[in-house]
Amino acid sequence: MFLLVSFIANCGLFGFPDNEEDPDLATLIALIGGIENSACLLVWSGVEVPGCEVALSGDVTTLAGSGTQGATDGTGIAADFNLPQGMTTDGTSLYVVGTQSHLIRKIVIASGEVTTLAGSGSASYADGNGTAASFNGPHSITSDGKYLYVADTLNNRIRKIDPATMEVTTVAGSGSSSYSDGIGTGAAFSQPHGITCDGKNLYVADTANHRIRKIVIESGVVTTVAGSGASGFSNGSGSSATFDTPYGITTDGTNLYVADRSNHAIRKIVIASREVSTVAGNGSGGHSDGTGAGAQLQYPEDVTTDGTNLFVADRHNHMIRKIVLSTGKVTSIVGSTSSGFADGHGSNARFHYPTGITTDGRDLYVSDHANNRIRKVE
């Protein structure tokens, strides 16, 4: 049996070698250290064990980025970013997508050291190794535990990176901005923005097609999970549901959660049935805490989960919001409706268009887009 520990934050996975006998839970906790205080989903002998809720103090600090637009590698604030977007984590490092720099960057969480993993920096398309590969306006990134997968938005493709070798290949997408299911490059996407993983499949927010797509990693088969293709705001099953510019997406292994950007809402899709419902938001942009449709968001761009709560990068409200999954209760954790830049506690902290969010099970990490910084929420 191959044991996987799946951090729900955009599917960062960690594998432990095959043993003649599966370790008991106490041994597992000792192996990975401190997981009783981590938000995680344990996939153990095929059984999912719910993880722990992330406990946040609300303190915001800057992990990396000088605030100046650029692509300089370095440590902490000596590094530069150019409008950073989506991110994922393996628990040790963050992997950050640079939309305007067309780069994939790596940040060692403990040290803040920033390096460039892949991308030439030019807006083009090429498979290859490290900086010999090219992306065009990539927006989001996820992992299956071994490889990274990138929603290469303006190339209308899904790309794969081996972080060990830095080799970049194409998983799916013909490159044309259109819509078709199929296998690998025989399928077509239109400006895919969000991507997540359940270990075996990738799920893509196919933004301009207003659909959610599925890619089987082993075979490359692309199918449509939900969305009619027309922009709208209706719940339902599969293609009877509608979205309006879906951006970020995450999963808890059973459900998908989508930042339905232009509907100012967070949607839920039950993977098994493809049933779509609305978790929070009423289609009207604004800011108000509340429950379900009684809350307002404003162009939410990304979402992550600890299995108990959703955490939302609420872009135009310049805030990080929390949604309790069991109740739909929405609260504002950090940030203010006024844009700016400030580290601090709760509403004293300032963001300027937060667009990417992930968690390592202890803290949240945010791409502070217009501030060109990566922030940490403890």
Secondary structure, DSSP 8 states (H G I E B T S, - for coil): --EEEEETGGGEEEEE---SS---HHHHHHHHSSGGGS--EEEETTEEE---------EEEEEE--SSBS---EEGGGS-BSSEEEEEE-SSEEEEEETTTTEEEEEETTT-EEEEEE--SSBS-B-EEGGGSBBSS--EEEE-SS-EEEEEGGGTEEEEEETTTTEEEEEE--SSBS-B-EEGGGSBBSSEEEEEE-SSEEEEEEGGGTEEEEEETTT-EEEEEE--SSB--B-EEGGG-BBSSEEEEEE-SSEEEEEEGGGTEEEEEETTTTEEEEEE--S--S-B-EEGGGSB-SSEEEEEE-SSEEEEEEGGGTEEEEEETTT-EEEEEEE-SS---B-EEGGG-B-SSEEEEEE-SS-EEEEEGGGTEEEEE-
